[in-house]
Amino acid sequence: MPLLCDLIELPTSPLIAITGAGGKTTTMYTLADELAQRGKRVITTTTTQIFYPEPDETDTLIVVADTPILLQKIRAAWQKYHRLTVAGTVLRTEKLAGLQPEQPYELLLNSGADVVIVEADGARHRMIKAPGEHEPVIPLQTNVALLMISAEAINQPLSDRIAHRPEQVATVAGINVGDVLSPAVIARLMTSEQGGLKHISETATAYLLITHASMAQKAAIRELVYLIRSSSRIVDVLSSECPGEWVVSAQF
């Protein structure tokens, strides 16, 4: 099965933003591991909050400092590691606070990293979301955007159990809370400039990533893929049943 890094087209200096819901942190760390295995020096970070990475997976730099000091620490760490997680501070035992929106690009330019991956959104463990007024926090220079949803949201009634900011989902998708999140509704949400594509530059290559995609949902996912492909902004749709196992949705 191909790796995620083989299914997305990466430019020479990738600044990747991950938004939406359904497994952003897992996807970020998995993609970072794939790229590190290829010999790339990868920074994972956030402009919001992320869970603390497992200590055997990455070295984590917790730095509250001006960028020059941060850069010195990162450059020194490359002597030992291919993957680094850079954060602003520790919020609590399991959570890290992120960087300012301009810092990931500074890291890409000046830290010696080959790739920077940014978790740029929060979803409170829900399956789907619409961004709030201040979301997502995407660096302006982002050149790859991974928009995420969980397939478990498809054909479910819209509620706060399923969705983060359900009222906003309803507004963007043109439905009411309690209505069914059909493939057509989800396609409207994810291709909207106020939904999945919010704050994503037209110069960035955007993909929709569908997690928890079971064979029982095959027909619904195929319908969603067909509708998403009518958007000129989203270049492809990838599906995953298990973390790290991605396929082009046309083959699902």
Secondary structure, 3 states (H helix, E strand, C coil): CCCHHHHCCCCCCCEEEEEECCCHHHHHHHHHHHHHHCCCCEEEEECCEEECCCCCCCEEEECCCCHHHHHHHHHHHCCCCCEEEEECEEEECCEEECCCCCHHHHHHHHCCCCEEEEECCCCCCCCEECCCCCCCCCCCCCCEEEEEEEHHHCCCECCCCCEECHHHHHHHHCCCCCCECCHHHHHHHHCCCCCCCCCCCCCCEEEEEEECCCHHHHHHHHHHHHHHCCCCCEEEEEEECCCCCEEEHHHC
